[in-house]
Amino acid sequence: MVVKSELEKLGLQLSSVNLGEVKTLNTVTDLQKATISEHLKPLGFELIDDKKSKTIDKIKTLIIDLVHNKNNEINTNLSDYLSSHLAQDYSNLSNLFSEVENTSIEKYFISQKIEKVKELLMYDEMSISEIAFYLNYSSVAYLSNQFKKVTGFSPTYYKQLKDKKRKQIEDL
């Protein structure tokens, strides 16, 4: 909404605004791109214009959407999912991502899943086994091992940390 509002203030006619992508009705000049960049940067957004950056951004957007919005419900493996959505060979996508981001697609995917696990642990509405099932982990042990590798804590200990930091209303 922020991006859409700012672009409309600049007089651009938009056909669509989605996560990581804006389509305009008219061609945007280099001068307009510079102006857009100046307006979006203070708001924490940046203009991505080269092909490599666009591809990296699309990979990240697909992974974030998959983990945080689609509950990791894919019927195929991640490499096939990305290849089919981006119409590119996975090895090319993987090499490009690793070159630019200094991490693998798989590690990025795992980090997103662990962030989702943290979020679900904080809400305290699901057990660890329910979270493992919800995020398509093969077992609670696998989720726990992966969580500990990334955070240094077990999911149970992490959940307890949250309880210790949080004060009850009557204690305030």
C-alpha positions in Angstrom: 0.0 0.0 0.0 2.9 2.3 0.8 4.6 1.7 -2.5 1.3 2.1 -4.4 0.6 5.3 -2.7 4.0 6.8 -3.3 4.0 5.8 -7.0 0.5 7.3 -7.5 1.8 10.6 -5.8 4.5 10.7 -8.4 1.8 10.5 -11.1 2.4 6.9 -12.3 -0.4 4.9 -13.7 -0.2 1.4 -12.2 -1.8 -1.8 -13.6 -0.8 -3.9 -10.6 1.3 -3.8 -7.4 2.3 -7.1 -5.8 5.0 -8.2 -3.3 8.3 -7.3 -5.0 6.7 -6.3 -8.4 5.0 -3.2 -9.8 3.6 -3.0 -13.3 2.9 0.4 -14.9 0.6 1.2 -17.8 3.3 3.4 -19.4 7.0 3.0 -19.9 9.0 4.4 -17.0 11.9 6.7 -18.0 15.4 6.6 -16.3 14.6 10.0 -14.8 11.4 8.6 -13.3 13.2 5.6 -12.0 15.7 7.8 -10.2 12.9 9.9 -8.7 11.0 6.7 -7.6 14.2 5.3 -6.0 14.7 8.6 -4.1 11.1 8.5 -2.8 11.1 4.8 -1.8 14.6 4.6 -0.2 13.6 6.5 3.0 10.6 4.2 3.4 12.9 1.1 3.4 12.3 0.0 -0.2 14.7 -0.1 -3.1 14.2 -0.3 -6.8 15.4 -3.5 -8.4 16.1 -3.1 -12.1 18.7 -5.6 -13.2 17.8 -9.1 -14.3 19.9 -10.9 -11.6 18.4 -8.9 -8.8 14.9 -9.4 -10.1 15.5 -13.2 -10.2 16.9 -13.2 -6.7 14.0 -11.2 -5.5 11.5 -13.5 -7.2 13.2 -16.6 -5.5 13.0 -14.9 -2.1 9.4 -13.8 -2.7 8.3 -17.4 -3.7 10.1 -18.9 -0.7 8.6 -16.3 1.8 5.1 -16.8 0.3 5.5 -20.6 0.4 6.6 -20.7 4.1 4.6 -17.8 5.5 1.4 -17.9 3.5 0.9 -21.3 1.9 2.0 -23.2 5.0 4.7 -25.0 3.0 2.1 -27.0 1.1 3.9 -28.1 -2.0 3.5 -31.5 -3.6 7.0 -31.4 -5.1 10.4 -30.5 -3.8 11.6 -26.9 -3.6 13.9 -27.1 -6.6 11.0 -28.2 -8.9 8.7 -25.6 -7.3 11.1 -22.7 -8.0 12.0 -24.0 -11.5 8.4 -24.3 -12.6 7.4 -20.8 -11.2 10.4 -19.1 -12.7 10.7 -21.1 -15.9 14.4 -21.6 -15.3 16.7 -24.5 -14.6 17.2 -24.9 -10.8 21.0 -25.3 -11.1 21.2 -21.8 -12.7 18.9 -20.4 -10.1 20.9 -22.0 -7.3 24.3 -20.8 -8.7 23.0 -17.3 -9.2 21.4 -17.1 -5.7 24.6 -18.5 -4.0 26.8 -16.0 -6.0 24.8 -13.0 -5.1 23.5 -13.8 -1.6 26.5 -15.8 -0.3 24.2 -18.6 0.9 22.3 -21.4 -0.7 18.6 -21.4 -1.6 18.2 -24.3 0.8 19.7 -22.4 3.7 17.5 -19.4 2.9 14.5 -21.7 2.8 15.5 -23.3 6.2 16.0 -19.8 7.8 12.5 -18.8 6.6 11.0 -22.0 8.1 12.8 -21.4 11.4 11.5 -17.8 11.5 8.0 -19.3 11.0 8.6 -21.8 13.8 9.7 -19.0 16.1 6.5 -17.0 15.3 4.3 -20.0 15.9 6.1 -20.8 19.2 5.5 -17.2 20.3 1.8 -17.4 19.6 1.7 -20.5 21.8 -1.3 -21.9 20.0 0.3 -25.0 18.6 2.5 -27.8 20.1 5.9 -28.5 18.6 4.5 -31.6 17.0 1.6 -29.6 15.5 4.1 -27.0 14.2 6.3 -29.8 12.6 3.2 -31.2 10.8 2.0 -27.8 9.8 5.3 -26.9 8.2 5.8 -30.3 6.5 8.7 -31.5 8.7 9.1 -35.3 8.5 9.4 -35.5 12.3 9.5 -33.4 15.5 13.1 -34.6 16.0 14.1 -33.2 12.5 12.5 -29.9 13.3 14.2 -29.7 16.7 17.6 -30.5 15.2 17.2 -27.9 12.5 15.9 -25.3 15.0 18.9 -25.9 17.3 21.4 -25.7 14.4 20.0 -22.3 13.4 19.2 -20.7 16.7 21.4 -22.5 19.2 18.3 -23.4 21.3 15.9 -26.2 21.4 12.3 -25.2 20.5 11.2 -26.0 24.1 13.9 -23.8 25.6 13.1 -21.0 23.1 9.4 -21.2 24.2 10.5 -21.0 27.8 12.6 -17.9 27.1 9.6 -16.2 25.7 7.7 -17.0 29.0 10.5 -15.6 31.1 10.8 -12.3 29.2 7.0 -11.7 29.3 5.5 -10.2 32.4 2.0 -10.8 33.5 -0.3 -7.8 33.7 -0.6 -8.0 37.5 3.3 -8.0 37.8 3.6 -4.6 36.0 
